[in-house]
Amino acid sequence: MSQVLAEGQSRQSRLQVLPVSLAAMGVVFGDIGTSPLYTMKEVFNGPHAVPVTPDNVLGILSLVFWALTIVVSLKYVVYIMRADNRGEGGIMALTSLAMRTNKSPRLGALMATLGLFGAALFYGDGMITPAISVLSAVEGLEIATPAFRPYVLPISLVVLSGLFVIQSKGTARVGAVFGPVMLFWFTTLGVLGAINVVRHPNVLQAINPAYALAFFADNHWPGFLALGAVVLAITGGEALYADMGHFGRRPIKVAWFGYVFPALYLNYLGQGALIIDDPSAVKNPFYLLVPEPLLIPMVGLSTLATIIASQAVISGAFSLTKQAVQLGYSPRMHVVHTSDKEVGQIYVPNVNWMLLGAVIALVLGFRSSSALASAYGIAVTLTMMIDTVLAFFVVRALWHWGWARAVGFVALFFTVDFAFFSANSVKVLDGGWFPLAMGLAVYTLLMTWKKGREALAERMRQDTMPLEMFICSMFHDPPLRVPGTGVFMTTAPDGVPRALLHNLLHNKVLHARVVLVNVITEDIPYVAEADRVRVEELDFGFYRVFVHYGFKDDPDIPAALALCESQGLPFELMESSFFLGRETLIPRTGSSMALWRERLFIVMFRNAHSAADFFCIPANRVVEFGTQVEL
């Protein structure tokens, strides 16, 4: 009886995974799922084009298969996806786990730098992915008839502009169809590939790694450079890990091994079979797989698939920005929640329009997916190398692997990552500089904000009176107390906030209760409501409240203070006033920061979103005090 019950529960569990796996197809696999549009074309047409011979085609197909197997299947799906930070994945979560494993400040700083730079590179990729994906899809119109050639760029720009314009409306309704559309997309990929594989079954031999080795032996240096195009087949592989928090590890694994991987590789095999049969098909093997009457509908389906792939990247940029703000690496930004049900569905206007401007510039500057392919890949491979290094510390300290096993892990994956990165490094002058430059620019902004906030906090700490001394002085010369609660935000819980001193200096009064609120962001995605607040009662009607958030939580100070009642501090919003400081920063010589970085930080500081809006404090309950601070 118990065995029958267990089998029934297991079957029910499997059935529950399937709908989530379908949803994952619409978000997780969009980028890697649209790679067949341009990968094989770039191998045989790019700046380091491979000669079109049957042996070379089989060699490339073998490289594609083993790249998908080693990098995506083994590295990300089997191993790295096990490194979850309370269910969340992505490079920020992996960095938090890696930093948690060591006690060396220098090593911790190095890992934080690596993780932050890897996160910054994502923005560069987030600009290229929509541009190359949509362009490659619309370029199918040229295969239908050359008369469409002048309209490829305008149509691509209209599609991309529309995609970014609708972001403010949210994707909840459209997202419901993402999964079925991508299921149909992968089915179409598999069927088109299978038709040609049946005609030329000898391409199945490419699974044998001997063909990949023979390809390198025959082509030497040009064969190695071909990895710069082969890597296009695995771009988006890191998204499997980044989106794990939305769907869980098992549904992603089921979707990848059960459907996506086979369908993807069948399409690559079909393109290879077509090229062997007709070498002229290298001009666009993906669309030449399609029967002519279905070509226009296929362009429409491809465009829809690339829109979905782009949507996943755009949403990822919004999510990453929010995490950077929470962790103190970015100024506060206006974040709009586009869904009442899904916390993760957000819209960040500043990031949205920045991405749109960059995408339009890329399309107009490069003008074709082939030209953009030269800019694609180098940032992806660099990010994958960073993931491997961070994962090494995780498997050593958290999973307690022995040195031999851990070194074997990093040696295998780092060697493959480094090979792809090295092959892509020759693309730097051809366009690879763009994602690197964007990544470096974003990294500079993130580090400038972090260092600037630390310098500002240190400067204000020097001018702050110790809280204990201030409370003691209240007994000797008590000020007038007025009814209600005064709430003061502070980054230094042991010091007196400047806003409190200004209020006492100018208004000559204190509220009956004074609450000092210190917000702490933990290195975990979410903090349970039971652990949200901790209250310390001090003398003379003073309270100190520590509010804890995860890096994916939405800060809401009034809601957090309402939780203080269980700890002896009842809170009534309409009887409370929130006092915030508004600092005007002045650069000075002799600061701990370089002058250019000081000025950059001041510009960022001036344009930061207001603390009241960020912490969901009602505007009619806020009092602001201005002050000048020399950095």
Secondary structure, 3 states (H helix, E strand, C coil): CHHHHHHHHHHHHHHHHHHHHHHHHHHCCHHHHCHHHCHHHHHHHCCCCCCCCHHHHHHHHHHHHHHHHHHHHHHHHHHHHHCCECCECCHHHHHHHHHHCCCCHHHHHHHHHHHHHHHHHHHHHHHHHHHHHHHHHHCHHHHHCHHHHHHHHHHHHHHHHHHHHHHHHCCHHHHHHHHHHHHHHHHHHHHHHHHHHHHCHHHHHHHCCHHHHHHHHHHHHHHHHCHHHHHHHCCCCCHHHHCHHHHCHHHHHHHHHHHHHHHHHHHHHHHHHHHHHCHHHHHCHHHHCCCHHHHHHHHHHHHHHHHHHHHHHHHHHHHHHHHHHHCCCCCCCCCEECCCCCCCCEECHHHHHHHHHHHHHHHHHHCCHHHHHCCCCHHHHHHHHHHHHHHHHHHHHCCCCCHHHHHHHHHHHHHHHHHHHHHHHCCHHHCCHHHHHHHHHHHHHHHHHHHHHHHHHHHHHHCCCEHHHHHHHHHHCCCEEEEEEEEEECCCCCECCHHHHHHHHHHCEEEEEEEEEEEEECCCCCCCHHHCEEEEECCCCEEEEEEEECCCCCCCHHHHHHHHHHHCCCCCHHHEEEEEEEEEEECCCCCCCCHHHHHHHHHHHHCCCCHHHHCCCCHHHEEEEEEEEEC
